[in-house]
Amino acid sequence: MSEFALATLAATRALRALFDPTPLQRNDHLSKRYEADIWLKREDLTPVRSYKLRGAFTAMRKLRERDPQAAHFVCASAGNHAQGVAFACRHFGVKGTIFMPVTTPQQKIDKTKTFGGDAVEIVLTGDYFDQTLTASKEYCAEARAHFLAPFDDTDVIEGQASVGVEILDQLGRAPDLVILPVGGGGLAAGVTGYLRATAPATEFRFVEPLGGASLTAAVAAREPVTLRQVNSFVDGAAVARIGALPFAALDWVRPEQILLAPEDRICITILEMLNIEGIVLEPAGAMSVDVLPELAEEIRGKTVVCVTSGGNFDFERLPEVKERAQRYSGLKKYFILRMPQRPGALREFLQMLGPDDDIARFEYLKKSARNFGSVLIGIETKRAENFDLLTGKLDAAGFTYRDITEDETLAEFLV
């Protein structure tokens, strides 16, 4: 057994002082749909509802073993890493200073305070995470504290690898395929590092958000690169640059092993898992399940483990998730309609709507000409093909309109 695998086993044993193994659950719904043996590794059920606790605890434990006087730790995070560090600080009875952007939702701040209690201090600084990270490192140097990186750290990777140990122990055999979400790469590097040493026949697929494909970019360039732009919706995996250490452990990954999950499609998966299975997943936590349709032919008859990496979902985001899911499914569209300013024009338009069509938004924007007015209209329907019927009627009646559903610039300002 490799040195890394032995270290991972030791890390896993040490974690038992903190929490029991997270469940590995066979999902009958998904197994039936894909004619496969599909299991969910429920990292959304750790004490802090994400796997990040594993790495934070392991890094803190090992650092304290090397330096028993270590009593002050610093991190920068707006989410799961902050909560993991806070929980570990309270466990060890050490001081934690957690830097978070000023824009961090209050719910995440409150949860971090709850997990850390009197052991942690939260510092809100910077509008963007890069500013927060810089401030945290400057403070850490001044305070002579220890900085806990979220993924680019060998001890953190070792802690995340404990997920792989539990998968083998709980399943009792090696799975055919493990599907892993990727952000900074710590989880993927750890789990694959352990399983490649102990279950060499197991294959892997990696999932990134379409708007944050840092592993894809790194594999293409053969080194970590910084993405010019990142979509922050999948906040648990929206990383502009994969960690150097995780990528060094993942340099064997081929492009065909990476799948990209569109942010709006992930919303469909979140709603399905919530409504059908009663499982609450955050966007990053849903990614491994989201790509199953793309793998349907490949996984038939096989044993597949999907790592659901987190469940820190703020239900205030539910309307946005529903909106994105409807738009991706083609069940909701937004139009700018040029409405004639004459009696009966609105009635004429309304009569074009089918029995399953519902107006969700109707707003006059401004008059674009003396005899016409621009209207922003949002329409929901039950079948995507209903929009073909509606636009056909609009064309036949001579209405001028523009579908802005996929126009991100207009939608940002108008919807």
N, C-alpha and C positions, 0 to 999 in steps of 0.2 A: 504494500500500500504506500502511496506517495506521502511525502512529508506534509503536503497541504491537506491531504485527506485525513491524516492522523491529527493534525492541528484542528481541523474542522470537527472531528469527533469530540475532541476535548472542549471546544467552544460550545458544542451542542449540549454536552453534559453540564457545563457551567450555567447555561441558560435555564436549566430546570429549577434553579433557585429563584427564577423570576416568573416563569409561566410554563404551563404544560404544553406539549406539542399542539400546534393548531390542527384542526380536523382535516383529514383527507376524505372527502365525501364523494361517493359515486352519484352522479346526477342522472337519474332515470330519464328525465325529459330530453336532455341533450344526447344521451346514449341512444335513445330510440330514434331521434331525428336523424342522427348521422350513422346509425347502424354500427356503433362502435362502443367501446367500454370507456366512458369519459368520466374522469375524476376531477374534482376541484380541490386544490390545495388552498384552504381558506385563510390566507394571511390577513384578510379583513377581520379576523376574529382574535388577533393578539390583544393584549390589554390596551394598546393604543390604536388598534384597528389598522395596522399596517406592519409590514415586515421590517420597517426601519429600526424598530426597537432592538432587533437582533444585532445589527451592526454597531449601533450606538453603545449598547451594553458591552459587547465584546471589546470594542476599542477602548472604552473607559476601564474595563477590568484589567486588560493587559497593560495599559499604561500605568495603572496604579500598582501592578505587580512589579513593573520595572522601576517605578518611582513611588514608593509608599507615601511620600509627602505630597503627592499631587492631590490638590483639594479644590481646584478652580478650573472649570471647563467652559469653553466658549464655542458657540456655533452661530451660523447664519442660516435661517430657513423660514419659509412662510407656511410650512405645513407639517408633513409627517416626520421629517427628520427632527424638527424642533420638539415635537411631542415625545419622540423616542429618547432624545437627550434629556428632556425634563424628567421623564419617568426614571431613567437610569441615575440621574443626579439624586433624586429623592431616595432611591434604593441604596446608594452608596453613602448617602449623607454628606455629599459634597456640594459646593456652590456651583451654580450654572448661570451664565449670562447669555441670554439668547437674543440675538439681533433679528428683528423682523421688519420688513418694509412698512412704511406708514400706511400703505394701502391694504394691508392684511385685513381680511374680514374679522370682525370682532369675535365671531364664533371660534375661529382658530386660535385667537389670542386667549380666549377664556379656557379652551380645552388644554392649551399648553400650561396655563397657570394651574389648572386643576391637577394635571399629572405631576407637576413639579412641586406644588405647594410652596412652602417657605424656602425651599432649596434654590429656587430660580428667580432671577430678575429678567424681565423682558424689556428690551430697549427698542423702541420704534424709531427707525431712521431711514431716510432715503425713499424716494418715490419708486425706484426700480431696484431689483435684486442686486445688480452689480454694485450699486452705491452702498447697499446694506452690507454686502460681503466685504467690501473695502474697509468700511467703518469697523466691522467686527474684527478683522485681522489687525488693524491699527490698535484697537483697544487691547486685543489679546497680547500683543507685543509689549504694550505699556504695562499691563497688569501682570505680565509674566505667567499667564495662564496657559492652558493647553487647548489648542484648537481641534475640534472634532469635525472632520470633513464628512460630507454626506455619502460619498461613494469613492472618491479617489484616495483610498487608504487601504493598505494590506490587511489590517485588523478588521476594518469594516467589511471588506470582501469575505474574510474568513467567517465573520458572524452571519452574513447573509447566506453563506454556503450551507448553514445548518438546515435550511429549507430542504435541500437535497437529501440530507441524512434522514430527515423525518419521512420524506416521500418513500424512500426504499424500505425503511422500517415498517411503515404503516401499510404499504401495498404488499409487502412480502415477496416482491419480485421486481425486476427492472421493467419500467414501462417502455413501450415502443417509442413513444414520443413525449417530450415535455415542451410546452409552449410557455415562453417567458416574455413579460413586458420589459422594455428597455427604455431607460431615461439616461441616467449617468453611467449605467452599466455595472454597478456593484452587485446587484442581485444576479444578473445573467453570468457575470464572471465567476461568482462564487458557486452557484448551483452547477454550472457546466464543469467547473474545475473539479468538483467533488465527484460528480456522476461519470465524467469521462475516465476517472481513475478507478471507479468501483463498479460501473455498469457500462462498459465500453460499447455495447450494442445499442444503447439508447440514442435516439436522434433528437435534434432540437430545432425549434423554429422560434424566431425572435420577432416581436411585434413592436413597432414604433408608431407614434402618432404621425399622420401625414405631414402635419405642420411642424414637426420637430424630429426629423430623421437624422440624428447625429451619428448613429452607428452606420447607416447606409452611406453617409458622406465619408466617414472614416475608412470603411472598407474599400470604397472606390479610390480614395487617395492613398490608401495604405498607411495612414496616420491620422490622428485626431485633427479635425478641422472645425472652425467656428462657423456655425450657420449665420447667414446675414440676417435672417428673420425667423422668429419662432412664434407659432400660434400657442398662446398660453392656456387655451381651454383645458387641455389634458395636463393640469398643473403638476401632477405627480410624475410626469415623464417629459415635460416640455423643457428639455435641456439643450442649450445651444452648442455644447461641445461635450462629447463623451469623455470620461476621465481617462487619463493616460495609463494608469495602472489597470483599470478594467479592460481597456482596449488591448493592452499588451497580453492579457489573458484570453482575449477573444480574437487574436489575429488569424486564427484558423477559419473563422466564419466566412462562408461564401455568400455572394449577393442573393442567390436563390433561396437562402435560408431565412431571409428577412422579409417580413410582410409589413405593409403600411396600412394603418387603420385611419380612414377619414374621420375627422372629429364628429361630424354630424351623424355618421353611421354608428359610432360608438354610443350615441344617445339612444338609438333604437335598442341596442343591447342592454343598456342600463335599465330602460323601461321594461324590457321583456324579463330580465332577471328579477326585477322588483315585482312586477305584476303576476308572473307565473310561478316563480320560485320563492318569492318573499326574501330575496337576497339583496341587500343594499351595497352597491359597489360605486366607488368613485370612478371617474373616467379612466384613469390609468389602471384601476383594478379590473375593469371590464375588457381590456384590450385582448387578453388571451382567449376569451370566449368569442369576441367579436370576429376573429378571423377564421373561425371554424367552417363557415360556408365555403371559403376559398380552399380549404383542405379536405372537403367532403370526400372526394374520390380517393385521396391518399390515405385517409384514416379509417376507412371502412374495415371493420373486423379487428381493429387494433386497440391497444390500451393507451389512452392519451391522458396526460395530466396537464390541466390548465392552472397556472398559478394566478389566483385572484389576489393581487398584491395589496389592495387597500380598500377600505370602506368608509373613509372620512368624507362623506357626501353631505353637503349643506342643502337641506331641503328647500331653502329659498331659491336654489338654482333649478328646482324642478320645472317651473314654467319655461325657462330657457331650454332645458333638455327636451321637453315635449315639443317646443317650437322647432328646434333643430332636427329632431326625429321626423316630424311631419314634413319639413322641407326636403329632407333627404329622400323620404319615401314618395315624394311627389304628391302629397296630400294637402299641401298648403303652398300657395303662391301669392306673390305680391305684384301688382300691376300699377303703372301710372296710366290712367285712362284720360283721354281728351274728350271731355263731356260737352256736347252742344248745349249752349245756354238758351234752351227753348222749352216751353211747356211739354211735358210728356217724355222728355229724353231720359230722365232717371227711371220712369216707369218702364220704358222700352228696354233699358238695360236689365232691370230687375227681372223682367219676364224671360230673359235669356238664361237665367240661372236654373239648374236642374233641381230635382227634389232632394238630392243629397248635398247640394252646395249651400254653404253658410258664409255670410259676410262677417269676418272677424275684425276688420278695420275699414273705416270709411272716413276719409278726411280730404276736404278741399285744400289744395296747396296754394295756388294763386291763379289768377287769370292769365293765360298765355296769349290770348287774343280777345278781341272785343266780344266775339260771339261764342267763345269756348272757355272752359275752365279745366284745370288739371286736377285730377282726383287720385289720391293714393288709396288703393283698395286691396285689402287682404282677404283671400277666400280659402276656406277649408272645405274639403270634400271627403267622401268615403272611398272613392276609387280614383287612382291617378288619371285614368283615361277620360274622366269627366272633364278635365281641362281641355282636351282636344275638342270635345263637343262645344264647350263654351267659346273657345277662340275661333272655332269655325263659324259660330253664330255672329261673333263680333266682326269678323272679316266680311261676312255676307251683308251685314247691316252698315258697313262702311265706318265703323268706329276705329279711331286711331288709338293704339295702346302700346305699352312696352312692358315686357316681363322683366322685373328687376330682382327676382328671387335670388339669382346667382351673382348679382352685381354687388360685390362686397362694399365698394365705396358708397354707392347710393343707399344700400341697405343700412349701413352704419349710421348715416345721418337721418334717414327717413323712417326706418322700421323700429 
